[in-house]
Amino acid sequence: MGGDSQDAGFLGWKNWRIPDEWNRVSRDRTEKSPDSGAFLVDSDCNDPTNPQRGAWFPDEQYNPVRHPQRSIAWDLMKVWQPHYKSFFTDMGAYVASSQAGVCAKFEIQALECIEYYGAKQGITACKDWYDDYMECTTGAKQWLRMRAMFKKRHIDNHLEYLQGKRTWDETYEKPPKHNAFLEPWYDESASHLEVPMMV
């Protein structure tokens, strides 16, 4: 963690680094095992490759780096199936679907593919469709990217600024001007609606 340079300051603090092990970035980048996530139908009941086993966080099971062989069968097993099909089960099916959100198209494409190939062949044939659907619903890859960028921008770059390796302008961006959030035109009839974005 410290450096050997003579101008590194007291205890070499100008060469210190915040290790990736102190946050989730190291765990995100570490493969659990080469076959982690594989769905072993013939294995015993303890499921040694289950991506949920040993997970510290709920979204960790969807990490493609940590579980390189992750099968869509782990998600297909969670889908609620009624014991009998009736008018009432069709009415309640909407509750457990993504048809009301932004992932509706991904869900339809994935499940139509699985319906076409069947449950057994669909596990391999529809993996790309279902991975897109699971990414839409969980955002796992987006979270991985965001955590890595946060560590680089807010921890590593700030530490380099404190050590004198970066200037303020190299480390931090200036805040945008207020008019950057407003429409570039002015309409008197709609002037009461013109406010900064609230998203």
Steps between C-alpha positions, in 0.01 A plus 500: 500500500792737563775604264880505520555840339684767702250776411194290588437692822452373852470118494486520120139623502534657154531151350215340692214335312156393616490123434214357296444249782361781719188526283302275268714562190745220579218253568325609179812428295582163660370178347345273763595182311529402131166314508315737731142556392470181296175315549582141590185294467665174605686638803395456859269737683768731639548672160873582517481733198192694614575873445296590810719290728741720691365824350548802723260721306173425314630615159821297521339188350458681165866601467631344174864541606453326834283222353628437144285190438177648641200317362157649445354192668559663840250771406257271321465289813378808693207568270175432679292231335139441610389145581205541267420756234177693524354842435626622839858386444500685166383815678777468758773426246546870434630553853809283446594636156692797366237600246427832669859625492788573269602133487180380334657450156797310643271273702279419202799420276664280765189307595387453139842355423472264798147407394622423146801286601354351817634524853791258454642632170400857583755511782780512242321627188339802669785599732573828318134606499455414865827666602376823339174468692677437832734794438198721439328389820804489730748743340790287629751606232400863543566473874840339437596784269369764740691360799826483300454857375412623850818351645715652227340845502408556862759299690814456288489842332419679827789326675733607218373858543577485874847365420565789260512289182192668349371854492148599600396548136636157402315332786161672505275637229338837538125483565285577195341839465140532610375566149641163389195338660248729327353490153686721251179676395247707688126469449276735696202267487705223660728712717342368819612149401864588436692371800826310531476128431375302797619155393 
